[in-house]
């Protein structure tokens, strides 16, 4: 990552500690969780997916590797030499390749084909996410540039702030804002309107007011749904699953 000149927060993140409400807004069941740098130097980095994409794409371009777009992958097919090719929705075969890394996510069509008996277990909670262009300004002045912070009310409400650095060497600095929400409550959240939700978030953690002001439309937020997978092995033949979550 450093070689590609993508800047991330200097300090690494590695452990949680819980303390009383540092903001002084007092709630008997409120916890403030911080993930901060470990003295032992353990490394956990918060990286925006677009940053990883840019690093990999730039390396691919430098290597002169062909990139094919506009093709929906629906499965894989092994040749007589056991090398896999992609099947596309248009009925084409693309390949063959030495191996396939499935990074299509938890609802991957490749996973369903290669491991047909393995079922995904939907988790009840998802989360609303926003990647906010903050550039170290006043909206994030109350937060550390190297700390994941989360505030909980029991286990039913959670709001978090996560510094995620730059997407490219010339981009702005971004901060992730997220709010836990049950999947079954997402439709109700949409109907309730953005301002009503902001009032809830602000009541739970007043320090997020500046970040909330950057969220101007419901479309600024993406609702992530999560599922759970457990496989005996992360690969089968020349197919490997890389991002099943």
C-alpha positions in Angstrom: 0.0 0.0 0.0 2.8 2.4 0.9 4.5 1.8 -2.5 1.3 2.9 -4.2 1.3 6.2 -2.2 -2.1 5.6 -0.6 -2.0 7.2 2.8 -3.7 5.6 5.8 -3.8 6.8 9.4 -0.3 6.6 10.9 -1.2 4.7 14.0 -2.4 1.1 13.7 -5.6 -0.1 15.4 -5.7 -3.2 17.5 -7.7 -3.4 20.6 -10.9 -2.3 22.3 -11.2 -0.6 25.6 -14.5 0.4 27.3 -14.9 3.4 29.5 -17.6 5.6 31.0 -19.2 8.1 28.7 -16.4 10.7 28.0 -18.8 13.1 26.4 -20.6 13.6 29.7 -24.1 12.9 28.3 -24.7 10.1 30.8 -26.8 7.1 30.2 -26.9 4.2 32.6 -26.5 1.6 29.8 -24.3 3.5 27.5 -20.8 2.3 26.5 -18.2 4.1 24.7 -15.8 1.8 22.8 -12.5 2.9 21.4 -10.1 0.9 19.2 -6.6 2.4 19.6 -3.0 1.7 18.9 -1.4 -1.3 20.6 2.0 -0.7 22.2 3.1 -4.0 20.7 2.6 -2.7 17.2 -0.1 -5.1 16.1 -1.5 -4.0 12.7 -5.1 -3.5 11.8 -5.8 -0.9 9.1 -9.2 0.6 8.2 -9.1 0.9 4.4 -11.8 2.0 2.1 -12.5 -0.7 -0.6 -12.0 1.9 -3.3 -8.4 2.4 -2.0 -7.7 -1.3 -2.3 -9.3 -1.3 -5.8 -7.1 1.6 -6.9 -3.9 -0.1 -5.7 -4.8 -3.3 -7.5 -6.1 -1.7 -10.6 -3.0 0.5 -11.0 -0.7 -2.6 -10.5 -2.8 -4.5 -13.1 -2.5 -1.6 -15.6 1.3 -1.4 -15.1 1.6 -5.1 -15.7 -0.3 -4.8 -19.0 -3.0 -7.3 -17.9 -6.3 -7.1 -19.9 -9.4 -6.0 -17.9 -12.8 -7.0 -19.2 -15.8 -5.0 -18.0 -19.6 -5.2 -18.8 -19.7 -9.0 -18.1 -21.9 -10.5 -15.3 -20.2 -13.6 -13.9 -22.7 -16.4 -13.2 -20.4 -19.3 -12.5 -17.2 -21.2 -13.3 -16.4 -24.1 -15.6 -13.4 -26.3 -15.5 -11.6 -27.4 -18.7 -10.1 -30.8 -19.4 -6.8 -29.4 -17.9 -8.8 -28.4 -14.7 -8.2 -24.7 -15.4 -11.3 -22.7 -14.6 -13.1 -20.2 -16.9 -15.8 -17.7 -16.0 -19.3 -18.3 -17.3 -21.2 -15.0 -18.0 -24.8 -14.1 -18.2 -24.4 -13.7 -22.0 -23.4 -17.4 -22.3 -19.7 -16.7 -22.9 -16.7 -18.4 -21.4 -13.9 -16.1 -20.3 -10.5 -17.8 -19.6 -9.1 -20.2 -18.9 -7.1 -19.1 -15.8 -4.7 -20.7 -13.3 -7.2 -20.1 -10.5 -10.2 -18.0 -9.6 -10.6 -15.8 -6.5 -14.3 -15.3 -5.7 -14.7 -11.7 -4.3 -18.4 -11.3 -5.2 -19.6 -11.2 -1.6 -21.9 -13.4 0.5 -24.5 -13.8 -2.3 -21.9 -14.9 -4.9 -23.3 -17.1 -7.7 -19.9 -18.9 -7.8 -20.2 -19.9 -4.1 -23.7 -21.2 -4.8 -22.4 -23.3 -7.7 -19.2 -24.6 -6.2 -20.6 -25.2 -2.7 -24.3 -25.9 -3.4 -25.0 -27.5 0.0 -23.6 -24.6 1.9 -26.2 -22.1 3.0 -25.8 -18.6 4.2 -27.3 -17.6 7.5 -28.7 -14.1 7.4 -27.8 -12.0 10.5 -30.6 -9.9 12.0 -28.5 -6.7 12.2 -27.2 -4.8 9.3 -25.8 -1.2 9.2 -26.1 2.1 7.5 -22.8 3.3 6.1 -21.6 6.6 4.8 -18.0 7.5 3.6 -17.8 11.2 4.3 -15.2 13.6 2.8 -13.9 15.3 6.0 -10.3 16.4 5.2 -9.5 16.7 8.9 -11.9 19.6 9.2 -14.2 20.7 12.0 -16.6 17.8 11.4 -14.0 15.4 12.8 -12.0 17.7 15.1 -13.5 15.9 18.1 -12.3 12.5 16.9 -8.9 10.9 16.7 -7.4 10.3 13.2 -6.3 6.8 14.3 -9.1 5.5 16.5 -12.3 3.5 15.8 -15.0 4.8 18.2 -18.4 3.3 18.8 -21.2 4.2 21.2 -23.8 1.7 22.3 -27.1 1.8 24.1 -27.5 -1.8 25.4 -27.1 -4.0 22.3 -30.0 -2.4 20.4 -28.3 0.8 19.2 -24.8 1.5 18.0 -23.2 4.4 16.2 -19.6 4.4 15.0 -16.9 6.6 13.5 -13.9 5.2 11.7 -11.1 7.1 10.0 -10.4 5.5 6.6 -7.7 7.8 5.1 -7.4 8.5 1.4 -8.9 6.6 -1.6 -6.0 7.7 -3.8 -2.8 9.7 -3.4 -4.6 12.8 -4.7 -8.0 12.3 -3.0 -9.5 13.9 0.1 -9.4 12.3 3.5 -12.5 10.3 4.4 -14.2 9.2 7.6 -16.8 6.3 7.8 -19.9 6.9 9.8 -22.1 3.9 10.5 -25.3 3.1 12.4 -26.6 -0.4 13.3 -30.1 -1.3 12.1 -32.0 -4.6 12.0 -32.7 -5.7 8.4 -36.4 -5.9 9.2 -36.4 -2.2 10.3 -34.8 -0.8 7.2 -38.1 -0.1 5.4 -39.4 1.7 8.5 -36.2 3.8 8.6 -36.7 4.8 5.0 -40.3 5.9 5.7 -39.4 7.7 8.9 -37.2 10.2 7.0 -33.6 11.4 7.4 -34.2 14.1 10.0 -35.9 11.8 12.4 -33.0 9.4 12.2 -30.5 12.2 12.7 -32.2 13.2 15.9 -31.9 9.6 17.2 -28.2 9.5 16.3 -27.5 12.9 17.8 -29.3 12.0 21.0 -27.1 8.8 21.3 -23.8 10.6 20.6 -24.0 14.5 20.4 -20.3 14.6 19.3 -21.3 13.4 15.8 -23.3 16.5 14.9 -20.6 17.7 12.5 -20.5 14.4 10.6 -24.3 14.1 10.5 -24.4 17.6 8.9 -22.5 16.1 5.9 -25.3 13.5 5.3 -27.8 15.5 3.3 -29.8 12.8 1.6 -30.8 9.2 2.4 -28.9 8.1 -0.7 -25.7 9.3 1.0 -26.1 6.1 3.2 -25.8 2.5 2.0 -27.5 -0.2 4.0 -25.2 -3.3 4.3 -26.8 -6.7 5.0 -24.7 -9.3 6.6 -24.6 -13.1 6.5 -22.6 -15.8 8.2 -20.6 -18.5 6.4 -18.5 -21.3 7.7 -16.6 -23.6 5.4 -14.3 -26.5 6.2 -11.9 -25.2 3.6 -11.8 -21.8 1.8 -11.1 -23.4 -1.6 -12.3 -26.2 -3.8 -10.0 -27.2 -6.7 -8.8 -24.0 -8.2 -11.6 -21.8 -6.9 -11.1 -19.8 -3.7 -13.5 -17.6 -1.8 -12.0 -14.3 -0.7 -14.9 -12.1 0.5 -17.9 -14.0 1.7 -19.4 -11.6 4.1 
